[in-house]
Amino acid sequence: MRSTLLPIAILVSIVVALPSLATVNEKSLQNAQQLRELALRSHLGFDIVESLTVEVGPRLAGTAADARGVAWAEKKFDELGFDKVYKQPVKVRHWERGAASAQILSPFPQPLAITALGDSVSTPKDGLVGELAFFDSVAELNNANPKDVAGKIVYIDARMHRHLEGKEYSTTVAGRSIGSSVASEKGAIGLIIRSVGTDKSRMPHTGNMRYKKGVTKIPAGAISTSDAMMLMAMKKRGQAIKVNMRLDTTTFEPTTSYNVIGEITGSTYPDEYILIGAHLDSWDEGTGALDDGAGVGITVAAAKLIKQFKPKRTIRVVLFANEEGGLIGAKEYRDANASELHKIKLAGESDFGARSIWRFDSQVNPANLPLMSQIAKTLKPLSINQGDNKAGGGPDVSILPAKGVPVFSLRQDGTDYFDYHHTANDTLDKIDPAQLRQNVAAWAVVAYLAAESEQKLLPLIKK
Ligand SMILES: [Zn+2]
């Protein structure tokens, strides 16, 4: 008997000892499960995106609509009963779009659906006429002989395919972001790109671009993927193709926008923050429902739902200004809070549309991996699997790990995200309320359990 009892005694003592090793206590865990089920029944996330897209609509940084977006966010945080609501000024560019049109003049005249890239200069009033010089990528343009480009309008036909993880965006986007500078340096008079998108539609995709310092600024636009296909078929006919492109844009003086911040104050560690957020600005073609109204709805709703469970650490929701202009609000946030970044114990941004989350990744100190596993376990009923410890955290928080701030990513299905991204088609009807609720539930679980951690949340180890 003795020999069988002893192992049982050891086992019992281990089990009794377990609570002291727990990453969160039993009550917190029960709350997290309750919170998850509550979020799955809550319509709040969708209501918030609807409110933003109906009452504000498109909100390009620096515009009057952006200012209305800031006022909307402050009011929304107040209405929802956040404990602390404030904003932080951010210097942003102010650029506005006018009309855009383009036609093939020869050999087979017909119109093209086009939009100006953000920050592009205008063409002359009557348009810019030129022969197209064709390239598959910026890399190919880089290697081109200036003789083949000078005096022409460069056309870049970089293609992108649908993918769960939206993988090809980062490699395809170069034509949009730096194509005009490379073309200009070789003497081109304008740039047209195939839209950086995965749809088959006549909706062109806008997006950010920048002129290199000192370069002659040439107008830059994107044509729809449908027109890109037609254009490439026309090229096969072997004749020079001449187009007229008219882009009407205005660049104003830089102005001030704001990061808008709402907090649910922690009951035990009010000075320790779990930062979740999204970006408040959007492109001007659609209503910014997917990019990034969804992220606003998801994170604001998650924090609001957490409030009733009185989290130990503070939940800080940051709605970043001018992400689309190049993480401008995020950089201001990082710099203005430089001496306090160590108080952010975990951070994440939702900025990849509104489809279901399928994976939870982290980038935390190895000592906190048991907490991540506990979070992953609580996410499991939402059909979310635990991934790796190499999370980026989302665009605006991706600059925080370099400062030691741990981050997480709740990765969404991005299969059709780039069908709508930066187009007039980025509208509320693309959001499936059930999938949005799954997002809210997941964000609520991660933020709440991190706020309840019994373990100290440590900074990242410097590489
Ligand atoms: Zn975005």
Boltz pocket constraint, residues with backbone or C-beta under 6 A from the ligand:
constraints:
  - pocket:
      binder: B
      contacts: [[A, 279], [A, 291], [A, 292], [A, 323], [A, 351]]
      max_distance: 6.0
